[in-house]
Amino acid sequence: MHSHRTFSHLLQAMGEESFDDDRVRHAAWVARCVGRGATAPLGPGDLTALSEWLTPHVLPAGTVVFAAETPANGVWIVRRGQLELSVGSDSERAVVGVLCPGDVDGDIALLLATPPPYTARTRTDAECLFLSPRDFDTLMTSHPAVARRWLTSVTQRLSLGRDRLIAGLGSPLPVRVAQLLLDEAVDGSVRPTPRTLAAMLGARRPELHKVLEEFERHGLIRADADSIAITDADGLRQLTAKALSR
């Protein structure tokens, strides 16, 4: 009964909306190029050394940090809290990513002079460090070592995105779903909606629903109305490893 009720919520989340899957897919793949972990351009020591360039902002929950399809307003580094990346209106929006402490966004949009494809708003009260476009440009031109590391970071992120795309080609859908869930998990929870996950996979939503239902039946995940919790990450990794060894 629990599984049936849970996945009825998921099916509702997969419902048709006023924006198309191509837009969701594009935004979701751009969101995967956020600087995080080993690919973040600045470490804690850098943030201290570059404090003269970075402006702190304390932002209450629900604050729009930057908006989709508008000129990039600068580079944002999350120090505390979470930022949600989404497309669509408040009443009909698909989450395509979540920024956590240490994550960096806005740099690629500035470097390419393109607007972000998604809106960033604070999920919780948050603290961010901010680089204006002018300060970012000055930092890149006056600190060659920082500029080199930043461009290396961007290259790593774009390379990871390419590798993920290639790895998914020709793999069975359950394997692709398992790998995507592992890639998108933040603290063991996947926030992008099933509709977003389906768009990222290029899969039909009923097909994704069947895979997720099977994963839950085997204790790999636990789904609720707004997130998917990974309960057996090793099991998902084994699934992908078996497929790669064939």
C-alpha positions in Angstrom: 0.0 0.0 0.0 2.8 2.4 0.9 4.6 1.8 -2.4 1.4 2.4 -4.4 0.6 5.6 -2.5 4.2 6.9 -2.9 4.3 6.3 -6.6 0.9 7.9 -7.1 2.6 11.1 -5.8 5.5 10.5 -8.2 3.1 10.1 -11.1 1.5 13.4 -10.2 5.0 15.0 -10.1 5.5 13.7 -13.6 2.4 15.3 -14.9 2.3 17.6 -17.9 3.4 21.2 -17.3 3.4 24.4 -19.4 7.2 24.2 -20.2 8.7 21.5 -22.4 11.1 18.7 -21.6 13.8 20.1 -23.9 14.0 23.2 -21.6 14.1 21.0 -18.5 16.8 18.8 -20.0 18.9 21.7 -21.1 18.7 23.4 -17.7 19.4 20.1 -15.8 22.5 19.4 -17.8 23.8 22.9 -17.3 23.1 22.5 -13.5 25.4 19.5 -13.6 28.3 21.8 -14.5 28.1 23.6 -11.2 31.5 23.8 -9.4 31.3 21.4 -6.5 33.6 19.1 -4.5 36.9 18.4 -6.4 35.8 20.6 -9.3 35.1 23.8 -7.3 37.6 26.5 -8.4 38.3 27.9 -4.9 39.1 26.1 -1.7 38.6 27.4 1.9 42.1 29.0 1.9 41.4 30.8 -1.4 38.2 32.3 0.1 40.2 33.8 2.9 43.0 35.1 0.6 40.5 36.6 -1.8 38.2 38.1 0.9 38.7 41.6 -0.5 37.0 40.5 -3.7 34.1 38.6 -2.2 31.0 40.2 -0.8 29.1 38.2 1.9 25.3 38.0 1.6 22.9 36.6 4.2 19.7 35.6 2.4 16.5 34.4 3.9 14.7 31.4 2.6 12.8 32.0 -0.6 15.1 34.7 -1.9 15.7 34.7 -5.7 19.5 34.9 -6.1 19.4 35.0 -9.9 16.7 34.5 -12.5 16.5 32.4 -15.6 17.0 33.9 -19.0 18.3 37.2 -17.6 21.9 38.5 -17.8 24.1 36.7 -15.3 24.5 38.9 -12.3 27.8 37.5 -11.0 29.4 34.4 -9.3 27.8 32.9 -6.2 29.6 30.7 -3.7 27.4 28.9 -1.1 28.8 29.0 2.4 25.8 27.9 4.4 22.3 26.6 3.5 21.0 25.4 0.1 20.0 27.1 -3.1 17.4 25.4 -5.4 17.8 25.6 -9.2 14.5 25.4 -11.1 12.7 26.2 -14.3 9.1 27.2 -14.7 6.8 29.4 -12.6 6.2 29.2 -8.8 3.1 27.1 -9.3 4.6 24.9 -12.0 8.3 24.4 -11.6 10.8 21.6 -12.0 13.8 21.4 -9.7 17.0 20.7 -11.8 19.6 20.9 -9.1 20.5 22.0 -5.5 23.5 24.0 -4.5 25.1 23.1 -1.2 28.0 24.6 0.9 31.1 24.9 -1.3 29.2 24.9 -4.6 29.9 27.7 -7.1 27.5 28.9 -9.9 27.4 31.8 -12.3 30.9 31.6 -13.6 30.2 29.6 -16.8 27.4 32.0 -17.6 29.7 35.0 -17.2 32.5 33.4 -19.2 30.2 32.5 -22.1 28.2 35.7 -21.8 24.9 33.7 -21.7 22.0 33.9 -19.3 21.5 31.1 -16.9 18.7 28.6 -18.0 17.4 28.3 -14.5 16.4 30.4 -11.5 18.3 30.1 -8.2 16.4 30.7 -4.9 17.3 29.9 -1.4 15.7 26.7 0.0 16.7 27.6 3.5 18.3 30.7 5.1 21.6 30.9 3.4 24.9 32.7 3.4 26.7 33.2 0.1 29.9 35.0 -1.1 29.4 37.1 -4.3 31.7 38.2 -7.1 30.2 40.9 -9.4 30.9 40.6 -13.1 33.4 43.4 -13.0 35.3 42.0 -10.0 35.3 38.5 -11.5 36.8 39.9 -14.7 39.4 41.9 -12.7 40.2 38.8 -10.6 40.8 36.7 -13.7 43.1 39.2 -15.3 45.1 40.2 -12.2 45.6 36.8 -10.6 46.9 34.4 -13.3 47.2 31.4 -10.9 43.5 31.8 -9.8 42.4 32.2 -13.4 44.3 29.1 -14.5 42.7 27.1 -11.6 39.3 28.5 -12.4 39.5 27.6 -16.1 40.8 24.1 -15.1 37.7 23.8 -12.9 35.3 24.7 -15.8 37.1 22.3 -18.1 36.8 19.5 -15.6 33.1 20.1 -15.1 32.4 20.2 -18.9 34.5 17.0 -19.3 32.5 15.2 -16.5 29.3 16.2 -18.3 30.6 14.7 -21.6 31.7 11.5 -19.9 28.4 11.0 -18.2 26.6 11.4 -21.5 28.9 8.9 -23.3 28.7 6.4 -20.4 24.9 6.5 -20.6 24.7 5.7 -24.3 23.5 2.2 -25.0 23.1 1.3 -21.3 19.8 -0.2 -20.1 17.4 2.3 -18.5 17.7 0.8 -14.9 21.5 1.3 -15.1 21.2 4.9 -16.4 18.6 5.6 -13.6 20.9 4.1 -11.0 23.9 6.2 -12.1 21.8 9.4 -12.4 20.5 8.9 -8.8 24.0 8.4 -7.5 25.2 11.5 -9.4 22.4 13.8 -8.3 22.2 12.7 -4.6 22.9 15.4 -2.0 23.3 14.0 1.5 21.6 10.8 0.3 18.6 12.5 -1.2 17.7 13.3 -4.8 15.8 16.6 -5.1 15.2 16.9 -8.9 11.7 15.9 -9.6 10.9 12.6 -11.5 9.8 14.8 -14.5 13.3 16.4 -14.5 15.0 13.0 -14.1 13.0 11.6 -17.1 13.9 14.6 -19.2 17.6 14.2 -18.3 17.5 10.6 -19.3 15.5 11.1 -22.4 13.1 8.5 -21.1 9.3 8.2 -21.1 7.9 9.0 -17.6 5.9 5.8 -17.2 9.2 3.8 -18.0 11.0 5.8 -15.3 8.1 5.2 -12.9 8.4 1.4 -13.3 12.2 1.5 -12.7 11.8 3.6 -9.5 9.0 1.4 -8.3 11.3 -1.7 -8.8 14.2 0.0 -7.0 11.9 0.8 -4.0 10.7 -2.8 -4.0 14.3 -4.0 -3.7 15.1 -1.5 -0.9 17.4 0.6 -3.0 15.5 3.9 -2.6 12.6 5.3 -0.7 10.4 7.8 -2.5 8.0 10.5 -1.1 6.1 13.4 -2.7 9.1 15.7 -3.2 12.3 13.7 -3.1 13.9 10.3 -3.5 16.1 9.0 -0.6 18.9 6.5 -1.5 18.7 3.7 1.1 21.2 1.4 -0.5 23.9 3.3 -2.5 26.1 0.2 -2.7 23.3 -1.7 -4.3 22.9 1.0 -7.0 26.7 1.0 -7.6 26.7 -2.8 -7.9 24.0 -2.5 -10.5 26.0 0.0 -12.6 29.3 -2.0 -12.1 27.7 -5.2 -13.4 26.5 -3.5 -16.5 30.0 -1.9 -17.2 31.8 -5.3 -16.7 29.7 -7.0 -19.4 
